[in-house]
Amino acid sequence: MDKTMLEKVRGGIIVSCQALPEEPLFGSEVMAKMAIAAQAGGAVGIRANTPVDIAAIKAEVNLPLIGLWKRDYEGSEVYITPTLEEAEEVIRAGADIVALDATSRPRPKGETLEELAAKLRSRGDALLMADISTVEEGLRAEELGFHILSTTMSGYTPYSPQQEGPDFDLIRELSARASVPVFAEGRIHTREEAVECFRSGAYTVVIGGAITRPQQITKRFTDFVRSQG
């Protein structure tokens, strides 16, 4: 585990290069090219989904990589690296940081966040990022030994604020109360919002859809234009 990895991303933009199977850009070759473009544009890191995409991007880009694996399990709403199996595969694929859903919701296979954090920390293969939706979840994740807290899940749990833009209040409060870095992530659509994330205390800002999902970018334009007609 290399904690200097955190210094490499401090104050910069991490680009999330992800595409789901139903999306036009799905495929590890395309995601690797997207990561190359992000690096050329000045990104300080990449966030990627699935072991195959992680491995493909690591082969092409020399930037810190946050890895995760989105998988659905019946009976659980947790889908970002939900079990130890996914976490181990993400690390084997080459992720420097492994992101896990660290919300308070029940996990698949009867596993607990405490168990996962303890097992992964004991191996020391990668830094642990907690994708959280509330201040309480973030502080709990810090207690469990997570090295990074990320606001990824705000707005994606029923008990967190449902809003169109970033959760600046969560970034501010968590940055003030936590002693580990807080990454801002989630619905950051503009340069101004990215700057406000840093002003709110974010250590690093992670941007995905606004850069790497052209269907979402197009929809924001077309929906807005239609609303003005």
VOGU-3710 file (C-alpha; in Angstrom, 3 decimals, decimal comma):
1> mdktmlekvr> 0,000/0,000/0,000  1,448/3,336/-1,074  0,095/6,334/0,824  2,111/8,665/-1,416  -0,627/7,814/-3,912  -2,780/10,341/-2,087  -0,284/13,142/-2,624  -0,303/12,401/-6,334  -4,015/13,200/-6,609  -4,299/16,055/-4,104
11> ggiivscqal> -5,968/19,149/-5,550  -6,567/17,607/-8,966  -9,317/16,060/-11,062  -9,852/12,309/-11,212  -11,875/11,166/-14,226  -14,280/8,265/-13,898  -14,100/6,154/-17,067  -17,078/3,819/-16,869  -19,686/2,473/-19,259  -22,363/-0,083/-18,466
21> peeplfgsev> -23,195/-2,946/-20,883  -26,215/-1,118/-22,301  -24,201/2,024/-23,098  -22,647/2,755/-26,534  -19,077/3,108/-25,239  -19,058/-0,147/-23,265  -15,824/-2,116/-23,628  -12,370/-2,135/-22,082  -10,634/-0,915/-25,250  -12,859/2,170/-25,379
31> makmaiaaqa> -12,447/2,848/-21,648  -8,659/2,601/-21,967  -8,736/5,205/-24,749  -10,989/7,376/-22,621  -8,434/7,153/-19,805  -5,610/8,077/-22,197  -7,604/11,148/-23,253  -8,243/12,058/-19,600  -4,533/11,809/-18,821  -3,707/14,004/-21,817
41> ggavgirant> -6,190/16,556/-20,502  -4,495/16,773/-17,118  -6,362/14,258/-14,972  -4,423/13,143/-11,886  -6,183/9,774/-11,606  -8,780/7,419/-13,076  -11,778/5,645/-11,557  -12,769/2,452/-13,373  -15,331/-0,339/-13,095  -14,681/-4,098/-13,515
51> pvdiaaikae> -11,384/-5,995/-13,388  -11,120/-6,150/-17,195  -11,406/-2,373/-17,582  -9,004/-1,768/-14,696  -6,361/-4,036/-16,241  -6,791/-2,477/-19,690  -6,444/1,060/-18,323  -3,437/0,201/-16,128  -1,687/-1,124/-19,225  -2,081/2,228/-21,007
61> vnlpliglwk> -2,112/4,951/-18,363  0,399/5,747/-15,635  -1,971/7,369/-13,149  -3,333/6,309/-9,741  -6,389/4,146/-10,349  -9,499/3,776/-8,205  -11,051/0,408/-8,946  -14,509/-0,931/-8,242  -16,826/-3,614/-9,529  -20,528/-2,972/-9,867
71> rdyegsevyi> -22,490/-6,173/-9,331  -26,112/-6,739/-8,372  -27,125/-9,254/-5,709  -30,699/-10,214/-4,950  -31,858/-8,864/-1,620  -29,291/-6,070/-1,350  -29,164/-2,528/-2,724  -25,372/-2,434/-2,361  -23,735/-2,784/-5,779  -20,361/-0,970/-5,702
81> tptleeaeev> -17,801/-3,681/-4,842  -20,407/-5,355/-2,644  -18,454/-8,396/-1,377  -14,935/-9,505/-0,589  -14,861/-11,448/-3,869  -15,226/-8,288/-5,968  -12,738/-6,356/-3,842  -10,071/-9,030/-4,244  -10,578/-9,180/-8,020  -10,338/-5,393/-8,295
91> iragadival> -7,042/-5,405/-6,402  -5,674/-8,293/-8,479  -6,511/-6,345/-11,633  -4,149/-3,586/-10,495  -6,226/-0,991/-8,648  -4,217/1,279/-6,352  -7,368/2,245/-4,449  -10,415/0,023/-4,051  -13,791/1,749/-3,713  -16,550/0,074/-1,723
101> datsrprpkg> -20,107/1,079/-0,951  -19,821/2,083/2,703  -23,450/3,011/3,287  -25,370/1,576/6,208  -27,451/-0,724/4,008  -27,236/-4,529/4,390  -24,595/-6,203/2,206  -24,917/-9,423/0,186  -23,807/-12,828/1,492  -24,254/-11,702/5,093
111> etleelaakl> -20,931/-9,850/4,982  -20,448/-6,661/6,958  -18,475/-3,536/6,170  -16,446/-4,092/9,334  -15,366/-7,544/8,159  -14,468/-6,361/4,676  -12,441/-3,402/5,921  -10,544/-5,536/8,435  -9,672/-8,230/5,899  -8,597/-5,807/3,194
121> rsrgdallma> -6,565/-3,648/5,563  -4,753/-6,699/6,939  -3,543/-7,519/3,422  -2,377/-3,984/2,747  -2,556/-4,327/-1,036  -4,474/-1,110/-1,756  -5,893/1,992/-0,144  -9,563/1,743/0,823  -12,122/4,301/-0,346  -15,543/4,512/1,305
131> distveeglr> -18,367/5,585/-1,024  -20,804/7,177/1,440  -24,022/9,206/1,408  -24,069/10,895/4,835  -21,676/12,400/7,364  -22,437/9,590/9,803  -21,518/6,938/7,247  -18,287/8,746/6,494  -17,226/9,022/10,117  -18,097/5,370/10,665
141> aeelgfhils> -15,962/4,382/7,677  -13,062/6,375/9,086  -13,422/4,471/12,367  -13,209/1,225/10,398  -9,890/2,262/8,879  -10,816/3,544/5,428  -8,115/5,784/4,019  -10,437/7,940/1,860  -14,048/9,070/2,099  -15,984/9,893/-1,075
151> ttmsgytpys> -19,405/11,538/-1,372  -20,311/9,222/-4,270  -23,544/7,860/-2,822  -25,207/11,105/-1,713  -28,528/11,216/-3,531  -28,422/7,496/-4,266  -29,694/6,322/-0,893  -33,282/7,155/0,112  -32,142/8,905/3,296  -29,618/11,284/1,682
161> pqqegpdfdl> -30,477/14,626/-0,032  -32,116/14,161/-3,430  -30,799/17,005/-5,570  -29,538/17,697/-9,069  -26,103/19,060/-8,174  -23,239/18,133/-5,836  -23,817/17,775/-2,100  -21,688/20,717/-0,974  -23,038/20,509/2,589  -21,811/16,920/2,904
171> irelsarasv> -18,393/17,859/1,509  -18,078/20,784/3,936  -19,154/18,958/7,076  -17,279/15,769/6,377  -14,091/17,661/5,474  -14,357/19,585/8,744  -14,928/16,526/10,923  -12,907/13,743/9,291  -9,140/13,393/9,553  -8,756/11,464/6,285
181> pvfaegriht> -9,096/12,946/2,767  -12,590/13,609/1,446  -13,094/13,189/-2,295  -16,014/15,037/-3,884  -17,953/12,896/-6,325  -21,457/12,838/-7,718  -23,381/15,070/-10,147  -20,520/17,532/-10,715  -21,529/18,968/-14,079  -19,597/22,222/-14,461
191> reeavecfrs> -16,168/23,742/-13,875  -17,726/26,122/-11,363  -19,154/23,228/-9,360  -15,738/21,539/-9,331  -14,147/24,726/-7,947  -16,877/24,993/-5,304  -16,129/21,406/-4,244  -12,524/22,396/-3,530  -13,657/25,541/-1,719  -15,911/23,322/0,388
201> gaytvvigga> -12,896/21,311/1,536  -12,567/18,510/-0,997  -9,116/16,924/-1,234  -9,763/15,808/-4,808  -12,702/15,991/-7,215  -13,937/12,974/-9,193  -15,907/13,681/-12,376  -17,571/11,044/-14,500  -20,669/11,616/-16,587  -19,902/15,245/-17,407
211> itrpqqitkr> -16,721/14,115/-19,178  -16,985/10,478/-20,203  -20,664/9,718/-20,901  -21,658/11,457/-24,137  -25,226/10,202/-23,976  -25,675/11,955/-20,606  -23,959/15,126/-21,840  -26,170/15,195/-24,931  -29,313/14,619/-22,874  -28,528/17,552/-20,599
221> ftdfvrsqg> -28,266/19,809/-23,651  -31,347/18,491/-25,421  -33,523/18,485/-22,284  -32,531/22,066/-21,515  -33,151/23,296/-25,051  -36,571/21,619/-25,117  -37,455/23,168/-21,767  -36,775/26,619/-23,205  -39,015/26,130/-26,224
//
